[in-house]
Amino acid sequence: MSLGHKLGKDVVARVWRTSRRSIDCACLGADYIQGYAVARPMPAEELGPWLRHTVRRRRTSRPHPSF
């Protein structure tokens, strides 16, 4: 992650495990996270409702980068 940042790039952490701990570890220094721990692949028409639900839920819990 530090190399990407030193090169002026955004860093994306890919998270496969679904535990909160693995998400927390991946978030250390990452600009964005992606993977099954965040969300399963979904059709485009499901993205809007999923984002609204996720953003609302995250506002009431501990914040994470790029959520």
CHARMM-style PDB file with segment names, atoms N, HN, CA, C and O in Angstrom:
ATOM      1  N   MET     1       0.819  -1.184   0.000  1.00  0.00      PROA
ATOM      2  CA  MET     1       0.000   0.000   0.000  1.00  0.00      PROA
ATOM      3  C   MET     1       0.862   1.247   0.000  1.00  0.00      PROA
ATOM      4  O   MET     1       0.546   2.221  -0.683  1.00  0.00      PROA
ATOM      5  N   SER     2       1.941   1.228   0.754  1.00  0.00      PROA
ATOM      6  HN  SER     2       2.198   0.437   1.309  1.00  0.00      PROA
ATOM      7  CA  SER     2       2.786   2.426   0.810  1.00  0.00      PROA
ATOM      8  C   SER     2       3.430   2.705  -0.547  1.00  0.00      PROA
ATOM      9  O   SER     2       3.596   3.868  -0.915  1.00  0.00      PROA
ATOM     10  N   LEU     3       3.796   1.667  -1.294  1.00  0.00      PROA
ATOM     11  HN  LEU     3       3.662   0.723  -0.995  1.00  0.00      PROA
ATOM     12  CA  LEU     3       4.389   1.878  -2.620  1.00  0.00      PROA
ATOM     13  C   LEU     3       3.388   2.563  -3.546  1.00  0.00      PROA
ATOM     14  O   LEU     3       3.735   3.520  -4.237  1.00  0.00      PROA
ATOM     15  N   GLY     4       2.164   2.081  -3.561  1.00  0.00      PROA
ATOM     16  HN  GLY     4       1.882   1.304  -3.000  1.00  0.00      PROA
ATOM     17  CA  GLY     4       1.135   2.708  -4.386  1.00  0.00      PROA
ATOM     18  C   GLY     4       0.940   4.166  -4.041  1.00  0.00      PROA
ATOM     19  O   GLY     4       0.841   5.013  -4.928  1.00  0.00      PROA
ATOM     20  N   HSD     5       0.886   4.460  -2.755  1.00  0.00      PROA
ATOM     21  HN  HSD     5       0.967   3.771  -2.035  1.00  0.00      PROA
ATOM     22  CA  HSD     5       0.719   5.855  -2.332  1.00  0.00      PROA
ATOM     23  C   HSD     5       1.935   6.700  -2.700  1.00  0.00      PROA
ATOM     24  O   HSD     5       1.791   7.854  -3.105  1.00  0.00      PROA
ATOM     25  N   LYS     6       3.136   6.127  -2.559  1.00  0.00      PROA
ATOM     26  HN  LYS     6       3.253   5.190  -2.230  1.00  0.00      PROA
ATOM     27  CA  LYS     6       4.350   6.872  -2.934  1.00  0.00      PROA
ATOM     28  C   LYS     6       4.378   7.189  -4.420  1.00  0.00      PROA
ATOM     29  O   LYS     6       4.957   8.191  -4.839  1.00  0.00      PROA
ATOM     30  N   LEU     7       3.742   6.319  -5.222  1.00  0.00      PROA
ATOM     31  HN  LEU     7       3.272   5.505  -4.882  1.00  0.00      PROA
ATOM     32  CA  LEU     7       3.670   6.550  -6.663  1.00  0.00      PROA
ATOM     33  C   LEU     7       2.490   7.439  -7.047  1.00  0.00      PROA
ATOM     34  O   LEU     7       2.242   7.675  -8.229  1.00  0.00      PROA
ATOM     35  N   GLY     8       1.762   7.930  -6.043  1.00  0.00      PROA
ATOM     36  HN  GLY     8       1.963   7.738  -5.083  1.00  0.00      PROA
ATOM     37  CA  GLY     8       0.641   8.816  -6.302  1.00  0.00      PROA
ATOM     38  C   GLY     8      -0.625   8.104  -6.759  1.00  0.00      PROA
ATOM     39  O   GLY     8      -1.497   8.723  -7.369  1.00  0.00      PROA
ATOM     40  N   LYS     9      -0.733   6.819  -6.473  1.00  0.00      PROA
ATOM     41  HN  LYS     9      -0.025   6.317  -5.977  1.00  0.00      PROA
ATOM     42  CA  LYS     9      -1.885   6.024  -6.909  1.00  0.00      PROA
ATOM     43  C   LYS     9      -2.853   5.794  -5.757  1.00  0.00      PROA
ATOM     44  O   LYS     9      -2.463   5.812  -4.590  1.00  0.00      PROA
ATOM     45  N   ASP    10      -4.123   5.577  -6.101  1.00  0.00      PROA
ATOM     46  HN  ASP    10      -4.439   5.563  -7.049  1.00  0.00      PROA
ATOM     47  CA  ASP    10      -5.097   5.111  -5.127  1.00  0.00      PROA
ATOM     48  C   ASP    10      -4.884   3.618  -4.943  1.00  0.00      PROA
ATOM     49  O   ASP    10      -4.594   2.906  -5.904  1.00  0.00      PROA
ATOM     50  N   VAL    11      -5.027   3.141  -3.711  1.00  0.00      PROA
ATOM     51  HN  VAL    11      -5.263   3.720  -2.930  1.00  0.00      PROA
ATOM     52  CA  VAL    11      -4.798   1.733  -3.409  1.00  0.00      PROA
ATOM     53  C   VAL    11      -6.130   1.053  -3.103  1.00  0.00      PROA
ATOM     54  O   VAL    11      -6.909   1.529  -2.277  1.00  0.00      PROA
ATOM     55  N   VAL    12      -6.376  -0.063  -3.778  1.00  0.00      PROA
ATOM     56  HN  VAL    12      -5.743  -0.449  -4.449  1.00  0.00      PROA
ATOM     57  CA  VAL    12      -7.590  -0.852  -3.569  1.00  0.00      PROA
ATOM     58  C   VAL    12      -7.191  -2.152  -2.891  1.00  0.00      PROA
ATOM     59  O   VAL    12      -6.367  -2.906  -3.410  1.00  0.00      PROA
ATOM     60  N   ALA    13      -7.783  -2.413  -1.721  1.00  0.00      PROA
ATOM     61  HN  ALA    13      -8.452  -1.801  -1.299  1.00  0.00      PROA
ATOM     62  CA  ALA    13      -7.537  -3.678  -1.026  1.00  0.00      PROA
ATOM     63  C   ALA    13      -8.647  -4.649  -1.406  1.00  0.00      PROA
ATOM     64  O   ALA    13      -9.829  -4.308  -1.353  1.00  0.00      PROA
ATOM     65  N   ARG    14      -8.261  -5.845  -1.783  1.00  0.00      PROA
ATOM     66  HN  ARG    14      -7.301  -6.122  -1.826  1.00  0.00      PROA
ATOM     67  CA  ARG    14      -9.237  -6.874  -2.143  1.00  0.00      PROA
ATOM     68  C   ARG    14      -9.439  -7.775  -0.931  1.00  0.00      PROA
ATOM     69  O   ARG    14      -8.492  -8.384  -0.434  1.00  0.00      PROA
ATOM     70  N   VAL    15     -10.673  -7.854  -0.466  1.00  0.00      PROA
ATOM     71  HN  VAL    15     -11.442  -7.359  -0.870  1.00  0.00      PROA
ATOM     72  CA  VAL    15     -10.986  -8.594   0.753  1.00  0.00      PROA
ATOM     73  C   VAL    15     -11.872  -9.777   0.404  1.00  0.00      PROA
ATOM     74  O   VAL    15     -12.979  -9.599  -0.102  1.00  0.00      PROA
ATOM     75  N   TRP    16     -11.385 -10.998   0.676  1.00  0.00      PROA
ATOM     76  HN  TRP    16     -10.485 -11.143   1.087  1.00  0.00      PROA
ATOM     77  CA  TRP    16     -12.150 -12.203   0.352  1.00  0.00      PROA
ATOM     78  C   TRP    16     -12.930 -12.724   1.540  1.00  0.00      PROA
ATOM     79  O   TRP    16     -14.071 -13.160   1.388  1.00  0.00      PROA
ATOM     80  N   ARG    17     -12.335 -12.687   2.713  1.00  0.00      PROA
ATOM     81  HN  ARG    17     -11.408 -12.333   2.837  1.00  0.00      PROA
ATOM     82  CA  ARG    17     -13.006 -13.221   3.897  1.00  0.00      PROA
ATOM     83  C   ARG    17     -14.096 -12.274   4.355  1.00  0.00      PROA
ATOM     84  O   ARG    17     -14.015 -11.063   4.148  1.00  0.00      PROA
ATOM     85  N   THR    18     -15.096 -12.830   4.969  1.00  0.00      PROA
ATOM     86  HN  THR    18     -15.161 -13.814   5.138  1.00  0.00      PROA
ATOM     87  CA  THR    18     -16.252 -12.016   5.339  1.00  0.00      PROA
ATOM     88  C   THR    18     -16.229 -11.528   6.781  1.00  0.00      PROA
ATOM     89  O   THR    18     -17.200 -10.920   7.231  1.00  0.00      PROA
ATOM     90  N   SER    19     -15.163 -11.772   7.510  1.00  0.00      PROA
ATOM     91  HN  SER    19     -14.374 -12.266   7.145  1.00  0.00      PROA
ATOM     92  CA  SER    19     -15.124 -11.339   8.904  1.00  0.00      PROA
ATOM     93  C   SER    19     -14.820  -9.842   8.997  1.00  0.00      PROA
ATOM     94  O   SER    19     -14.122  -9.286   8.149  1.00  0.00      PROA
ATOM     95  N   ARG    20     -15.344  -9.212  10.020  1.00  0.00      PROA
ATOM     96  HN  ARG    20     -15.911  -9.664  10.708  1.00  0.00      PROA
ATOM     97  CA  ARG    20     -15.100  -7.787  10.258  1.00  0.00      PROA
ATOM     98  C   ARG    20     -13.604  -7.547  10.451  1.00  0.00      PROA
ATOM     99  O   ARG    20     -13.087  -6.509  10.038  1.00  0.00      PROA
ATOM    100  N   ARG    21     -12.906  -8.494  11.075  1.00  0.00      PROA
ATOM    101  HN  ARG    21     -13.326  -9.338  11.411  1.00  0.00      PROA
ATOM    102  CA  ARG    21     -11.473  -8.335  11.314  1.00  0.00      PROA
ATOM    103  C   ARG    21     -10.695  -8.259  10.011  1.00  0.00      PROA
ATOM    104  O   ARG    21      -9.788  -7.435   9.884  1.00  0.00      PROA
ATOM    105  N   SER    22     -11.032  -9.104   9.035  1.00  0.00      PROA
ATOM    106  HN  SER    22     -11.768  -9.773   9.138  1.00  0.00      PROA
ATOM    107  CA  SER    22     -10.306  -9.058   7.761  1.00  0.00      PROA
ATOM    108  C   SER    22     -10.582  -7.759   7.024  1.00  0.00      PROA
ATOM    109  O   SER    22      -9.693  -7.228   6.358  1.00  0.00      PROA
ATOM    110  N   ILE    23     -11.799  -7.239   7.132  1.00  0.00      PROA
ATOM    111  HN  ILE    23     -12.520  -7.671   7.673  1.00  0.00      PROA
ATOM    112  CA  ILE    23     -12.108  -5.941   6.518  1.00  0.00      PROA
ATOM    113  C   ILE    23     -11.300  -4.845   7.206  1.00  0.00      PROA
ATOM    114  O   ILE    23     -10.733  -3.982   6.536  1.00  0.00      PROA
ATOM    115  N   ASP    24     -11.244  -4.873   8.537  1.00  0.00      PROA
ATOM    116  HN  ASP    24     -11.705  -5.574   9.081  1.00  0.00      PROA
ATOM    117  CA  ASP    24     -10.462  -3.873   9.272  1.00  0.00      PROA
ATOM    118  C   ASP    24      -8.995  -3.917   8.863  1.00  0.00      PROA
ATOM    119  O   ASP    24      -8.382  -2.865   8.682  1.00  0.00      PROA
ATOM    120  N   CYS    25      -8.420  -5.097   8.713  1.00  0.00      PROA
ATOM    121  HN  CYS    25      -8.918  -5.952   8.860  1.00  0.00      PROA
ATOM    122  CA  CYS    25      -7.021  -5.234   8.314  1.00  0.00      PROA
ATOM    123  C   CYS    25      -6.789  -4.680   6.915  1.00  0.00      PROA
ATOM    124  O   CYS    25      -5.790  -4.003   6.672  1.00  0.00      PROA
ATOM    125  N   ALA    26      -7.698  -4.962   6.002  1.00  0.00      PROA
ATOM    126  HN  ALA    26      -8.510  -5.512   6.199  1.00  0.00      PROA
ATOM    127  CA  ALA    26      -7.551  -4.489   4.633  1.00  0.00      PROA
ATOM    128  C   ALA    26      -7.681  -2.973   4.547  1.00  0.00      PROA
ATOM    129  O   ALA    26      -7.100  -2.342   3.665  1.00  0.00      PROA
ATOM    130  N   CYS    27      -8.435  -2.401   5.453  1.00  0.00      PROA
ATOM    131  HN  CYS    27      -8.908  -2.913   6.170  1.00  0.00      PROA
ATOM    132  CA  CYS    27      -8.663  -0.956   5.423  1.00  0.00      PROA
ATOM    133  C   CYS    27      -7.455  -0.153   5.891  1.00  0.00      PROA
ATOM    134  O   CYS    27      -7.395   1.054   5.654  1.00  0.00      PROA
ATOM    135  N   LEU    28      -6.511  -0.780   6.537  1.00  0.00      PROA
ATOM    136  HN  LEU    28      -6.560  -1.760   6.729  1.00  0.00      PROA
ATOM    137  CA  LEU    28      -5.355  -0.053   7.043  1.00  0.00      PROA
ATOM    138  C   LEU    28      -4.535   0.497   5.884  1.00  0.00      PROA
ATOM    139  O   LEU    28      -3.743  -0.223   5.275  1.00  0.00      PROA
ATOM    140  N   GLY    29      -4.723   1.744   5.593  1.00  0.00      PROA
ATOM    141  HN  GLY    29      -5.366   2.329   6.088  1.00  0.00      PROA
ATOM    142  CA  GLY    29      -3.967   2.395   4.542  1.00  0.00      PROA
ATOM    143  C   GLY    29      -4.566   2.328   3.151  1.00  0.00      PROA
ATOM    144  O   GLY    29      -4.067   2.989   2.241  1.00  0.00      PROA
ATOM    145  N   ALA    30      -5.621   1.550   2.959  1.00  0.00      PROA
ATOM    146  HN  ALA    30      -6.027   1.013   3.699  1.00  0.00      PROA
ATOM    147  CA  ALA    30      -6.224   1.452   1.627  1.00  0.00      PROA
ATOM    148  C   ALA    30      -7.170   2.618   1.389  1.00  0.00      PROA
ATOM    149  O   ALA    30      -7.836   3.091   2.309  1.00  0.00      PROA
ATOM    150  N   ASP    31      -7.220   3.076   0.140  1.00  0.00      PROA
ATOM    151  HN  ASP    31      -6.678   2.691  -0.608  1.00  0.00      PROA
ATOM    152  CA  ASP    31      -8.156   4.133  -0.228  1.00  0.00      PROA
ATOM    153  C   ASP    31      -9.550   3.565  -0.463  1.00  0.00      PROA
ATOM    154  O   ASP    31     -10.555   4.219  -0.184  1.00  0.00      PROA
ATOM    155  N   TYR    32      -9.598   2.353  -0.974  1.00  0.00      PROA
ATOM    156  HN  TYR    32      -8.782   1.822  -1.201  1.00  0.00      PROA
ATOM    157  CA  TYR    32     -10.859   1.676  -1.281  1.00  0.00      PROA
ATOM    158  C   TYR    32     -10.715   0.200  -0.933  1.00  0.00      PROA
ATOM    159  O   TYR    32      -9.604  -0.326  -0.860  1.00  0.00      PROA
ATOM    160  N   ILE    33     -11.852  -0.462  -0.718  1.00  0.00      PROA
ATOM    161  HN  ILE    33     -12.755  -0.035  -0.776  1.00  0.00      PROA
ATOM    162  CA  ILE    33     -11.831  -1.911  -0.568  1.00  0.00      PROA
ATOM    163  C   ILE    33     -12.873  -2.508  -1.498  1.00  0.00      PROA
ATOM    164  O   ILE    33     -13.855  -1.857  -1.853  1.00  0.00      PROA
ATOM    165  N   GLN    34     -12.646  -3.748  -1.884  1.00  0.00      PROA
ATOM    166  HN  GLN    34     -11.847  -4.277  -1.595  1.00  0.00      PROA
ATOM    167  CA  GLN    34     -13.583  -4.456  -2.747  1.00  0.00      PROA
ATOM    168  C   GLN    34     -13.531  -5.932  -2.411  1.00  0.00      PROA
ATOM    169  O   GLN    34     -12.601  -6.387  -1.744  1.00  0.00      PROA
ATOM    170  N   GLY    35     -14.506  -6.675  -2.861  1.00  0.00      PROA
ATOM    171  HN  GLY    35     -15.261  -6.305  -3.403  1.00  0.00      PROA
ATOM    172  CA  GLY    35     -14.493  -8.115  -2.697  1.00  0.00      PROA
ATOM    173  C   GLY    35     -15.744  -8.640  -2.028  1.00  0.00      PROA
ATOM    174  O   GLY    35     -16.649  -7.881  -1.681  1.00  0.00      PROA
ATOM    175  N   TYR    36     -15.781  -9.945  -1.854  1.00  0.00      PROA
ATOM    176  HN  TYR    36     -15.045 -10.562  -2.136  1.00  0.00      PROA
ATOM    177  CA  TYR    36     -16.957 -10.611  -1.308  1.00  0.00      PROA
ATOM    178  C   TYR    36     -17.269 -10.188   0.118  1.00  0.00      PROA
ATOM    179  O   TYR    36     -18.422 -10.277   0.541  1.00  0.00      PROA
ATOM    180  N   ALA    37     -16.281  -9.732   0.866  1.00  0.00      PROA
ATOM    181  HN  ALA    37     -15.345  -9.659   0.522  1.00  0.00      PROA
ATOM    182  CA  ALA    37     -16.545  -9.276   2.227  1.00  0.00      PROA
ATOM    183  C   ALA    37     -17.372  -7.997   2.235  1.00  0.00      PROA
ATOM    184  O   ALA    37     -18.073  -7.708   3.204  1.00  0.00      PROA
ATOM    185  N   VAL    38     -17.288  -7.242   1.162  1.00  0.00      PROA
ATOM    186  HN  VAL    38     -16.718  -7.477   0.375  1.00  0.00      PROA
ATOM    187  CA  VAL    38     -18.048  -5.993   1.050  1.00  0.00      PROA
ATOM    188  C   VAL    38     -19.414  -6.285   0.451  1.00  0.00      PROA
ATOM    189  O   VAL    38     -20.437  -5.913   1.026  1.00  0.00      PROA
ATOM    190  N   ALA    39     -19.440  -6.946  -0.696  1.00  0.00      PROA
ATOM    191  HN  ALA    39     -18.609  -7.248  -1.164  1.00  0.00      PROA
ATOM    192  CA  ALA    39     -20.702  -7.292  -1.359  1.00  0.00      PROA
ATOM    193  C   ALA    39     -20.437  -8.332  -2.438  1.00  0.00      PROA
ATOM    194  O   ALA    39     -19.369  -8.348  -3.051  1.00  0.00      PROA
ATOM    195  N   ARG    40     -21.392  -9.176  -2.658  1.00  0.00      PROA
ATOM    196  HN  ARG    40     -22.259  -9.163  -2.160  1.00  0.00      PROA
ATOM    197  CA  ARG    40     -21.340 -10.146  -3.752  1.00  0.00      PROA
ATOM    198  C   ARG    40     -21.628  -9.412  -5.059  1.00  0.00      PROA
ATOM    199  O   ARG    40     -22.256  -8.353  -5.039  1.00  0.00      PROA
ATOM    200  N   PRO    41     -21.185  -9.950  -6.191  1.00  0.00      PROA
ATOM    201  CA  PRO    41     -21.555  -9.343  -7.467  1.00  0.00      PROA
ATOM    202  C   PRO    41     -23.072  -9.268  -7.584  1.00  0.00      PROA
ATOM    203  O   PRO    41     -23.783 -10.176  -7.155  1.00  0.00      PROA
ATOM    204  N   MET    42     -23.560  -8.177  -8.171  1.00  0.00      PROA
ATOM    205  HN  MET    42     -22.982  -7.439  -8.520  1.00  0.00      PROA
ATOM    206  CA  MET    42     -25.008  -7.995  -8.285  1.00  0.00      PROA
ATOM    207  C   MET    42     -25.342  -7.305  -9.596  1.00  0.00      PROA
ATOM    208  O   MET    42     -24.498  -6.620 -10.175  1.00  0.00      PROA
ATOM    209  N   PRO    43     -26.577  -7.483 -10.069  1.00  0.00      PROA
ATOM    210  CA  PRO    43     -27.012  -6.763 -11.269  1.00  0.00      PROA
ATOM    211  C   PRO    43     -27.027  -5.258 -11.001  1.00  0.00      PROA
ATOM    212  O   PRO    43     -27.218  -4.828  -9.864  1.00  0.00      PROA
ATOM    213  N   ALA    44     -26.830  -4.475 -12.034  1.00  0.00      PROA
ATOM    214  HN  ALA    44     -26.674  -4.824 -12.958  1.00  0.00      PROA
ATOM    215  CA  ALA    44     -26.760  -3.018 -11.903  1.00  0.00      PROA
ATOM    216  C   ALA    44     -27.997  -2.436 -11.228  1.00  0.00      PROA
ATOM    217  O   ALA    44     -27.881  -1.489 -10.450  1.00  0.00      PROA
ATOM    218  N   GLU    45     -29.183  -2.987 -11.510  1.00  0.00      PROA
ATOM    219  HN  GLU    45     -29.276  -3.756 -12.141  1.00  0.00      PROA
ATOM    220  CA  GLU    45     -30.405  -2.421 -10.931  1.00  0.00      PROA
ATOM    221  C   GLU    45     -30.494  -2.641  -9.416  1.00  0.00      PROA
ATOM    222  O   GLU    45     -31.293  -1.980  -8.753  1.00  0.00      PROA
ATOM    223  N   GLU    46     -29.701  -3.544  -8.863  1.00  0.00      PROA
ATOM    224  HN  GLU    46     -29.052  -4.081  -9.402  1.00  0.00      PROA
ATOM    225  CA  GLU    46     -29.698  -3.769  -7.418  1.00  0.00      PROA
ATOM    226  C   GLU    46     -28.691  -2.875  -6.692  1.00  0.00      PROA
ATOM    227  O   GLU    46     -28.740  -2.756  -5.468  1.00  0.00      PROA
ATOM    228  N   LEU    47     -27.784  -2.251  -7.434  1.00  0.00      PROA
ATOM    229  HN  LEU    47     -27.744  -2.348  -8.428  1.00  0.00      PROA
ATOM    230  CA  LEU    47     -26.729  -1.461  -6.820  1.00  0.00      PROA
ATOM    231  C   LEU    47     -27.272  -0.254  -6.052  1.00  0.00      PROA
ATOM    232  O   LEU    47     -26.859  -0.017  -4.917  1.00  0.00      PROA
ATOM    233  N   GLY    48     -28.178   0.503  -6.642  1.00  0.00      PROA
ATOM    234  HN  GLY    48     -28.513   0.310  -7.564  1.00  0.00      PROA
ATOM    235  CA  GLY    48     -28.729   1.688  -5.970  1.00  0.00      PROA
ATOM    236  C   GLY    48     -29.359   1.356  -4.623  1.00  0.00      PROA
ATOM    237  O   GLY    48     -28.986   1.957  -3.615  1.00  0.00      PROA
ATOM    238  N   PRO    49     -30.314   0.404  -4.575  1.00  0.00      PROA
ATOM    239  CA  PRO    49     -30.898   0.036  -3.286  1.00  0.00      PROA
ATOM    240  C   PRO    49     -29.860  -0.483  -2.285  1.00  0.00      PROA
ATOM    241  O   PRO    49     -29.947  -0.189  -1.093  1.00  0.00      PROA
ATOM    242  N   TRP    50     -28.878  -1.257  -2.770  1.00  0.00      PROA
ATOM    243  HN  TRP    50     -28.808  -1.496  -3.738  1.00  0.00      PROA
ATOM    244  CA  TRP    50     -27.848  -1.778  -1.870  1.00  0.00      PROA
ATOM    245  C   TRP    50     -27.029  -0.635  -1.276  1.00  0.00      PROA
ATOM    246  O   TRP    50     -26.749  -0.629  -0.077  1.00  0.00      PROA
ATOM    247  N   LEU    51     -26.646   0.335  -2.112  1.00  0.00      PROA
ATOM    248  HN  LEU    51     -26.874   0.330  -3.086  1.00  0.00      PROA
ATOM    249  CA  LEU    51     -25.871   1.480  -1.616  1.00  0.00      PROA
ATOM    250  C   LEU    51     -26.659   2.290  -0.593  1.00  0.00      PROA
ATOM    251  O   LEU    51     -26.122   2.663   0.450  1.00  0.00      PROA
ATOM    252  N   ARG    52     -27.925   2.565  -0.882  1.00  0.00      PROA
ATOM    253  HN  ARG    52     -28.361   2.262  -1.729  1.00  0.00      PROA
ATOM    254  CA  ARG    52     -28.739   3.334   0.072  1.00  0.00      PROA
ATOM    255  C   ARG    52     -28.825   2.618   1.413  1.00  0.00      PROA
ATOM    256  O   ARG    52     -28.685   3.251   2.460  1.00  0.00      PROA
ATOM    257  N   HSD    53     -29.051   1.319   1.396  1.00  0.00      PROA
ATOM    258  HN  HSD    53     -29.164   0.805   0.545  1.00  0.00      PROA
ATOM    259  CA  HSD    53     -29.137   0.544   2.629  1.00  0.00      PROA
ATOM    260  C   HSD    53     -27.793   0.530   3.359  1.00  0.00      PROA
ATOM    261  O   HSD    53     -27.746   0.695   4.578  1.00  0.00      PROA
ATOM    262  N   THR    54     -26.704   0.335   2.617  1.00  0.00      PROA
ATOM    263  HN  THR    54     -26.742   0.202   1.627  1.00  0.00      PROA
ATOM    264  CA  THR    54     -25.376   0.234   3.216  1.00  0.00      PROA
ATOM    265  C   THR    54     -24.928   1.557   3.808  1.00  0.00      PROA
ATOM    266  O   THR    54     -24.394   1.586   4.917  1.00  0.00      PROA
ATOM    267  N   VAL    55     -25.135   2.649   3.092  1.00  0.00      PROA
ATOM    268  HN  VAL    55     -25.568   2.625   2.191  1.00  0.00      PROA
ATOM    269  CA  VAL    55     -24.736   3.964   3.601  1.00  0.00      PROA
ATOM    270  C   VAL    55     -25.538   4.299   4.854  1.00  0.00      PROA
ATOM    271  O   VAL    55     -24.972   4.795   5.828  1.00  0.00      PROA
ATOM    272  N   ARG    56     -26.810   4.044   4.848  1.00  0.00      PROA
ATOM    273  HN  ARG    56     -27.269   3.641   4.056  1.00  0.00      PROA
ATOM    274  CA  ARG    56     -27.653   4.311   6.021  1.00  0.00      PROA
ATOM    275  C   ARG    56     -27.172   3.495   7.216  1.00  0.00      PROA
ATOM    276  O   ARG    56     -27.077   4.019   8.326  1.00  0.00      PROA
ATOM    277  N   ARG    57     -26.868   2.219   6.999  1.00  0.00      PROA
ATOM    278  HN  ARG    57     -26.945   1.793   6.097  1.00  0.00      PROA
ATOM    279  CA  ARG    57     -26.415   1.340   8.072  1.00  0.00      PROA
ATOM    280  C   ARG    57     -25.045   1.771   8.584  1.00  0.00      PROA
ATOM    281  O   ARG    57     -24.814   1.750   9.792  1.00  0.00      PROA
ATOM    282  N   ARG    58     -24.142   2.155   7.707  1.00  0.00      PROA
ATOM    283  HN  ARG    58     -24.329   2.172   6.724  1.00  0.00      PROA
ATOM    284  CA  ARG    58     -22.786   2.538   8.109  1.00  0.00      PROA
ATOM    285  C   ARG    58     -22.783   3.830   8.915  1.00  0.00      PROA
ATOM    286  O   ARG    58     -21.912   4.019   9.763  1.00  0.00      PROA
ATOM    287  N   ARG    59     -23.725   4.712   8.674  1.00  0.00      PROA
ATOM    288  HN  ARG    59     -24.433   4.559   7.984  1.00  0.00      PROA
ATOM    289  CA  ARG    59     -23.780   5.967   9.429  1.00  0.00      PROA
ATOM    290  C   ARG    59     -24.063   5.718  10.901  1.00  0.00      PROA
ATOM    291  O   ARG    59     -23.712   6.536  11.752  1.00  0.00      PROA
ATOM    292  N   THR    60     -24.688   4.606  11.198  1.00  0.00      PROA
ATOM    293  HN  THR    60     -24.973   3.942  10.507  1.00  0.00      PROA
ATOM    294  CA  THR    60     -25.017   4.303  12.587  1.00  0.00      PROA
ATOM    295  C   THR    60     -23.986   3.397  13.250  1.00  0.00      PROA
ATOM    296  O   THR    60     -24.095   3.117  14.443  1.00  0.00      PROA
ATOM    297  N   SER    61     -22.984   2.933  12.500  1.00  0.00      PROA
ATOM    298  HN  SER    61     -22.895   3.160  11.530  1.00  0.00      PROA
ATOM    299  CA  SER    61     -21.949   2.086  13.058  1.00  0.00      PROA
ATOM    300  C   SER    61     -20.599   2.763  12.905  1.00  0.00      PROA
ATOM    301  O   SER    61     -20.515   3.898  12.434  1.00  0.00      PROA
ATOM    302  N   ARG    62     -19.546   2.069  13.302  1.00  0.00      PROA
ATOM    303  HN  ARG    62     -19.614   1.147  13.684  1.00  0.00      PROA
ATOM    304  CA  ARG    62     -18.205   2.605  13.212  1.00  0.00      PROA
ATOM    305  C   ARG    62     -17.816   2.853  11.755  1.00  0.00      PROA
ATOM    306  O   ARG    62     -17.958   1.944  10.936  1.00  0.00      PROA
ATOM    307  N   PRO    63     -17.338   4.035  11.400  1.00  0.00      PROA
ATOM    308  CA  PRO    63     -16.996   4.326  10.008  1.00  0.00      PROA
ATOM    309  C   PRO    63     -15.738   3.599   9.536  1.00  0.00      PROA
ATOM    310  O   PRO    63     -14.831   3.319  10.319  1.00  0.00      PROA
ATOM    311  N   HSD    64     -15.708   3.303   8.248  1.00  0.00      PROA
ATOM    312  HN  HSD    64     -16.445   3.530   7.612  1.00  0.00      PROA
ATOM    313  CA  HSD    64     -14.560   2.692   7.585  1.00  0.00      PROA
ATOM    314  C   HSD    64     -14.232   3.525   6.367  1.00  0.00      PROA
ATOM    315  O   HSD    64     -15.123   4.160   5.802  1.00  0.00      PROA
ATOM    316  N   PRO    65     -12.972   3.542   5.943  1.00  0.00      PROA
ATOM    317  CA  PRO    65     -12.613   4.309   4.743  1.00  0.00      PROA
ATOM    318  C   PRO    65     -13.391   3.840   3.514  1.00  0.00      PROA
ATOM    319  O   PRO    65     -13.540   2.639   3.285  1.00  0.00      PROA
ATOM    320  N   SER    66     -13.872   4.770   2.748  1.00  0.00      PROA
ATOM    321  HN  SER    66     -13.752   5.745   2.934  1.00  0.00      PROA
ATOM    322  CA  SER    66     -14.496   4.514   1.457  1.00  0.00      PROA
ATOM    323  C   SER    66     -15.745   3.674   1.522  1.00  0.00      PROA
ATOM    324  O   SER    66     -16.090   3.011   0.544  1.00  0.00      PROA
ATOM    325  N   PHE    67     -16.430   3.682   2.642  1.00  0.00      PROA
ATOM    326  HN  PHE    67     -16.150   4.221   3.437  1.00  0.00      PROA
ATOM    327  CA  PHE    67     -17.715   2.982   2.736  1.00  0.00      PROA
ATOM    328  C   PHE    67     -18.803   3.984   2.631  1.00  0.00      PROA
ATOM    329  OT1 PHE    67     -19.980   3.625   2.685  1.00  0.00      PROA
TER     330      PHE     67
END
